[in-house]
Structures are given as C-alpha cells and as structure tokens.
Amino acid sequence: MDKLLEILNDLHPEVDFETETGLIDSKIFDSFDVVTIASEIIEAYDVDIDAEDMVPENFNSLEAIWDMIQRKQEEA
C-alpha cells in the first residue's frame, strides 16, 4: 500500500489519504485525477483497470482504491 500512498501523495500532497473517505464525493479528485491514478496503478501493480472499474466507489478513499487493486490482482 506504500506505493499507492506515494502515487496519491504525488498527485495531491495536501490530502490526508489515510482519513479521507470522500475523494470523489468531496471533489478532491476530478476525472483527470482518476485517469492518472488508474494509469499509475496499472503500471505499478500490473493489473487491468477497465471502464467499469472507473466508478466513484472504487476511488473515494485509499481503502476503496486498495480493495480494487486487491480484487484486480486476484482476477489476474
């Protein structure tokens, strides 16, 4: 999860990702951020993130993003 935190902190260093649970709902992330994060995750974790994965539920918190990564790794 350290790599994921690094990815997120590089994008938005002002956010406390360990406590924030509304990254999409609070408009901290915009669509460009989500695409950037997805691209970084694909490269860092060697998983496929499809269009159906690009939903707010998967990107609203550090935990949600990590859960999605874990699911995608299990599918591979």
C-alpha positions as CSV (number, residue, x, y, z in Angstrom):
1,M,0.0,0.0,0.0
2,D,3.0,2.3,0.4
3,K,3.3,2.6,-3.4
4,L,-0.3,3.5,-3.7
5,L,0.1,6.2,-1.0
6,E,3.1,7.5,-2.9
7,I,1.1,7.8,-6.1
8,L,-1.8,9.6,-4.3
9,N,0.6,11.9,-2.4
10,D,2.4,12.9,-5.6
11,L,-0.9,13.9,-7.1
12,H,-2.4,15.7,-4.0
13,P,0.1,16.2,-1.2
14,E,-2.3,18.3,0.7
15,V,-4.7,15.5,1.3
16,D,-4.6,13.1,4.3
17,F,-5.4,9.9,2.4
18,E,-5.4,7.7,5.5
19,T,-8.5,9.5,6.8
20,E,-10.3,11.0,3.8
21,T,-13.3,9.0,2.7
22,G,-14.8,11.3,0.1
23,L,-12.2,11.8,-2.5
24,I,-14.7,11.8,-5.3
25,D,-17.8,12.9,-3.4
26,S,-15.9,16.0,-2.0
27,K,-14.5,16.7,-5.4
28,I,-10.9,16.3,-4.3
29,F,-10.4,14.1,-7.3
30,D,-11.6,15.1,-10.8
31,S,-11.9,12.8,-13.8
32,F,-8.3,13.6,-14.9
33,D,-7.1,12.6,-11.4
34,V,-8.9,9.3,-11.6
35,V,-7.5,8.5,-15.1
36,T,-4.0,9.5,-13.9
37,I,-4.3,7.3,-10.7
38,A,-5.7,4.4,-12.8
39,S,-2.8,4.6,-15.2
40,E,-0.2,4.7,-12.3
41,I,-1.9,1.7,-10.6
42,I,-1.9,-0.3,-13.9
43,E,1.9,0.3,-14.2
44,A,2.8,-0.1,-10.5
45,Y,0.6,-3.2,-9.7
46,D,0.4,-4.8,-13.2
47,V,-3.4,-5.0,-13.1
48,D,-6.0,-4.1,-15.7
49,I,-8.5,-1.4,-14.8
50,D,-11.4,-1.4,-17.1
51,A,-14.1,1.2,-17.8
52,E,-16.5,-0.5,-15.4
53,D,-13.9,-0.1,-12.6
54,M,-13.9,3.7,-13.1
55,V,-16.7,4.4,-10.7
56,P,-16.7,6.6,-7.6
57,E,-17.0,3.7,-5.2
58,N,-13.5,2.5,-6.3
59,F,-11.8,5.8,-5.9
60,N,-13.5,7.5,-2.9
61,S,-10.8,6.5,-0.4
62,L,-7.4,4.9,0.0
63,E,-9.1,1.8,1.3
64,A,-11.5,1.6,-1.7
65,I,-8.7,2.0,-4.2
66,W,-6.6,-0.6,-2.3
67,D,-9.6,-3.0,-2.3
68,M,-10.0,-2.6,-6.0
69,I,-6.3,-3.3,-6.6
70,Q,-6.6,-6.5,-4.5
71,R,-9.6,-7.6,-6.4
72,K,-7.9,-7.0,-9.7
73,Q,-4.8,-8.9,-8.6
74,E,-7.0,-11.9,-7.6
75,E,-8.7,-11.8,-11.0
76,A,-5.3,-11.9,-12.9
